[in-house]
Amino acid sequence: MVVVFNCKDNEDLDDELPGIEEIEQALEDIPEFYIKESECLNVVLVELGTDSVEVANKLRNSPTKIISRVVPINTVVETNFESIIEKVIELSLEKIKKNETYKVNCVVMDNKKIKCSNTKKAVINELDKINLCYNEKNPEWIIQIEIIGNNTGLSVLKSNEFHVK
């Protein structure tokens, strides 16, 4: 799971510790989780031993002040164009049925080499070849690509499972 903290006046480290404390309080009854710093300031990764959608919803519904965005992640790959496309296609084939609709969201937090527009275009082109239908306005599925430095989190979630805090 990717968790992004509010950034105020570039006081970078001031928000991470209270943000981590908010995560720990909200998830105190979750048996297995590990909070890991990322290459980006004010962004942490939460590794889970359970369903990331359920935990993300629990975190979103908790009273927090510093957490601004929570994104469930199915898998993490090395940040390179080919790996991202390959894994997104694999996840999509596992979850999305032919003729179901999807939308692609992409966020780059720290990487100058990968461009969201190129990544989205490549994913759409590949999924079009296997009869999945792109629908920006009312998709059944959301493909989320979170590029965070050398790591990229990927999710393929039903639209009703994907809510950003």
C-alpha positions as CSV (number, residue, x, y, z in Angstrom):
1,M,0.0,0.0,0.0
2,V,1.3,3.5,-0.8
3,V,0.6,6.2,1.8
4,V,1.2,9.9,1.0
5,F,1.4,12.5,3.7
6,N,0.4,16.2,3.4
7,C,3.4,18.4,2.6
8,K,3.4,21.8,4.3
9,D,6.0,24.3,3.3
10,N,8.6,21.6,2.4
11,E,9.0,20.7,6.1
12,D,9.6,17.2,4.8
13,L,10.6,15.1,7.8
14,D,8.2,16.9,10.1
15,D,5.2,15.1,8.6
16,E,6.6,11.6,8.2
17,L,6.9,10.7,11.9
18,P,3.4,11.8,12.9
19,G,2.1,10.2,9.7
20,I,3.7,6.9,10.6
21,E,2.1,7.2,14.1
22,E,-1.3,7.7,12.4
23,I,-0.8,4.6,10.4
24,E,0.2,2.6,13.4
25,Q,-2.8,3.8,15.4
26,A,-5.3,3.1,12.6
27,L,-3.9,-0.4,12.0
28,E,-3.2,-1.4,15.6
29,D,-5.5,-4.5,15.2
30,I,-3.9,-5.6,11.9
31,P,-1.6,-8.5,12.8
32,E,1.1,-8.1,10.2
33,F,2.2,-4.8,8.6
34,Y,5.6,-3.2,8.0
35,I,6.0,0.5,7.3
36,K,8.9,1.2,4.9
37,E,10.4,4.5,3.8
38,S,10.4,5.2,0.1
39,E,12.8,7.3,-2.0
40,C,10.3,10.1,-1.9
41,L,9.8,12.4,1.0
42,N,6.4,12.2,2.7
43,V,5.6,8.8,1.0
44,V,5.8,5.4,2.8
45,L,5.1,1.9,1.7
46,V,3.1,-0.4,3.9
47,E,3.8,-4.1,3.4
48,L,0.9,-6.2,4.5
49,G,0.2,-9.9,5.3
50,T,-3.4,-9.4,4.4
51,D,-5.7,-7.8,1.7
52,S,-4.5,-4.3,0.8
53,V,-7.9,-3.1,-0.2
54,E,-9.5,-3.9,3.1
55,V,-6.6,-2.3,5.0
56,A,-6.5,0.8,2.7
57,N,-10.3,1.3,3.4
58,K,-9.7,0.9,7.2
59,L,-6.9,3.6,7.0
60,R,-9.0,5.9,4.8
61,N,-11.9,5.7,7.3
62,S,-9.7,6.4,10.3
63,P,-9.6,10.0,11.6
64,T,-6.2,11.2,10.3
65,K,-4.7,14.6,9.8
66,I,-1.5,14.0,8.0
67,I,-2.4,11.2,5.6
68,S,-3.5,12.6,2.3
69,R,-3.6,9.6,0.0
70,V,-3.9,5.8,0.4
71,V,-3.5,3.5,-2.5
72,P,-3.8,-0.3,-2.3
73,I,-1.1,-2.1,-4.3
74,N,-1.2,-5.7,-5.7
75,T,2.5,-5.9,-6.6
76,V,5.7,-4.0,-6.9
77,V,8.1,-4.1,-9.8
78,E,11.4,-2.4,-10.7
79,T,10.7,0.9,-12.4
80,N,11.4,0.3,-16.0
81,F,9.0,0.7,-18.9
82,E,9.0,-3.0,-20.0
83,S,8.6,-4.4,-16.5
84,I,5.7,-2.1,-15.7
85,I,3.8,-2.9,-19.0
86,E,4.5,-6.7,-18.7
87,K,3.2,-6.9,-15.1
88,V,0.2,-4.7,-15.7
89,I,-0.8,-7.0,-18.7
90,E,-0.3,-10.0,-16.5
91,L,-2.4,-8.6,-13.6
92,S,-5.1,-7.4,-16.0
93,L,-5.4,-10.9,-17.7
94,E,-5.8,-12.5,-14.2
95,K,-8.6,-10.1,-13.1
96,I,-10.4,-8.4,-16.1
97,K,-12.6,-10.5,-18.4
98,K,-12.9,-9.8,-22.1
99,N,-15.1,-6.9,-22.9
100,E,-15.0,-5.5,-19.4
101,T,-14.0,-1.8,-19.1
102,Y,-11.0,-0.3,-17.5
103,K,-9.3,3.0,-16.9
104,V,-5.6,3.6,-16.3
105,N,-4.3,6.0,-13.6
106,C,-0.6,6.8,-13.4
107,V,1.3,8.9,-10.8
108,V,5.0,9.6,-11.0
109,M,6.4,10.7,-7.6
110,D,10.1,10.6,-8.3
111,N,11.4,9.4,-11.6
112,K,12.5,11.5,-14.6
113,K,12.8,8.5,-17.0
114,I,9.2,7.3,-17.1
115,K,6.4,9.4,-18.4
116,C,2.8,8.7,-17.4
117,S,1.4,9.6,-20.8
118,N,3.7,7.0,-22.6
119,T,3.0,4.3,-20.0
120,K,-0.8,4.8,-20.2
121,K,-0.7,4.7,-24.0
122,A,1.3,1.5,-24.0
123,V,-1.0,-0.2,-21.5
124,I,-4.1,0.8,-23.4
125,N,-2.6,-0.4,-26.7
126,E,-1.7,-3.8,-25.3
127,L,-5.0,-4.3,-23.5
128,D,-6.9,-3.3,-26.6
129,K,-5.2,-6.3,-28.4
130,I,-6.8,-8.7,-25.9
131,N,-10.3,-7.2,-26.2
132,L,-10.4,-5.2,-23.0
133,C,-12.3,-2.0,-23.4
134,Y,-10.9,1.4,-22.3
135,N,-13.5,3.6,-20.6
136,E,-12.3,6.8,-19.0
137,K,-15.7,7.9,-17.6
138,N,-17.3,4.8,-16.2
139,P,-14.9,1.9,-15.9
140,E,-15.5,-1.4,-14.2
141,W,-11.8,-1.7,-13.3
142,I,-9.0,0.8,-12.3
143,I,-5.4,0.0,-13.3
144,Q,-3.3,2.1,-10.9
145,I,0.4,2.7,-11.6
146,E,2.4,4.4,-8.8
147,I,6.0,5.2,-9.8
148,I,8.1,5.9,-6.7
149,G,11.7,6.2,-7.7
150,N,13.2,2.8,-8.5
151,N,10.0,0.9,-7.5
152,T,6.6,1.0,-9.1
153,G,3.4,-0.2,-7.3
154,L,0.7,-1.7,-9.5
155,S,-2.9,-2.4,-8.9
156,V,-5.8,-3.8,-10.8
157,L,-8.9,-3.1,-8.7
158,K,-12.7,-3.0,-9.3
159,S,-13.9,0.6,-9.4
160,N,-15.8,0.2,-6.2
161,E,-12.6,-1.0,-4.4
162,F,-10.6,2.0,-5.5
163,H,-11.0,5.1,-3.4
164,V,-8.3,7.6,-2.8
165,K,-8.6,9.3,0.6
